[in-house]
Amino acid sequence: MNTPLLILIAGPYRSGTGGDPDLIARNLTRLEEAAAPIHRLGHVPMIGEWAALPILRGLDEREAEEGDVMYETARRLLQHCDAVLRLPGESAGADKDVEIARERGLPVYRSLDEIPAV
């Protein structure tokens, strides 16, 4: 492989947290822990929440309630990604990311060891 991939890191964010901000932050940290290894392999890591959270902060309550910004942002982002790394753990959003990736014919990796280096 000689071209870097844009790899979406998908896994639990809100799932299983009951809305607890500390557990959500822990899940985001877990997602982010995969970013540096992907970078070391020569690729560009991406996490949907990195894009969605600033959008949510910019919306008023009515706009935020009209749709799930997290899912919609990930769906749009996947139109630009080349692959998905699906981390373990229950997550409807991450499962949807995998479904979209497969529909697009993108590789879905289940571990960092599966990702080829550039």
N, C-alpha and C positions, 0 to 999 in steps of 0.2 A: 504494500500500500504506500502511495506517495502523496496522497492528498489528504489534508486534515478533514476530519468529520466534525460537524456540529452535533453533539450528542446530548439529548435531553435526559437528565437524571430524574427518574420517576420513582416515587415511593410514598409512604405515608407522610402526610403533613398534618392535617386535622384529624384524620382517622384515629379512633381509639383514645382521643385526648379528652373527650367530654368538654371541649372548649377551654381547657386549662392552658393558660398562656405559657407556663413553664414546660409543659409537655409538648406543645406546639413548637416552641423554640428548640427543644431537644430534637424533635423530628427534623427541623430545618438544619440543625447542625449536622445530623446524620447524613442528610442529602448532600450538604456542602463538603463533607469529608471525602466524597468521591470525586470532587472537582479537581484537586491537585493531581491525583494519579492519572486522571484522563488527560490533563494538560501535559504531564510528563510523557505520556504516550504520543504526544504531538497533535492532539485534537483540541477542540474548543468545547468545554463543558457548559451546559445551560440547565438552569432549574426554572420551571415555570413560575414559581413564587417570586423569583428575582424580578420578573417582568410584571406579574399581577399585583404584588403588594403596593407599588407606587400608584398603580391605576386605582386601586381601592381607596387609597388615601385621598385621591383627587375627585372622587365621586361623592355626591350627596347621598343621604340615606335612601331616597326614592330610587335613584339610579342603581345603587348597589343592590337593592332588593329586586330589581327587574330581571336579573339573571345571575347566574353564578359566574362571576368574573374570573375566578380561578380556572374553572373548566373551559370557559370560552377562550381565555388567553392561551392555555395549553393547546387547545385545538388549533388556534391560529398559528402558534409557534411551531407546531409540528408540520406545518406546510413548508417550513424552512429547514427543518432538522434532517440529518442524514441517518440517524440511528437513535435508539433508546437504550438506556441502561435501566433495567427494572430492578430496584432494590427489594429485598424481602419485606414482607409485612402487608397486612390487609389495607387496601386503599382502592376505593371505587374509582377515584380520579386516575391513579396510576394504571389501573386495569384498562380504563378508557384510553389512556395514552398508548398502551400496548396495542389495543384494538385498532386505533387509528394508524399506528405505525405499520401494522401488518397489512391493513387495507392499502397503504401506500407502497408496500413491498420493501419497507425498511428493515434492516437488521434489528433484532431485539436481543440485547445481551443480558444475561442473568448474573454475571460477575465481571469484575474488572479484568480477570484473567482471560476472558473471552475476547476482549477488545484488541484488535491488532494494532501494533505500533506503526507510526508513519515512517 
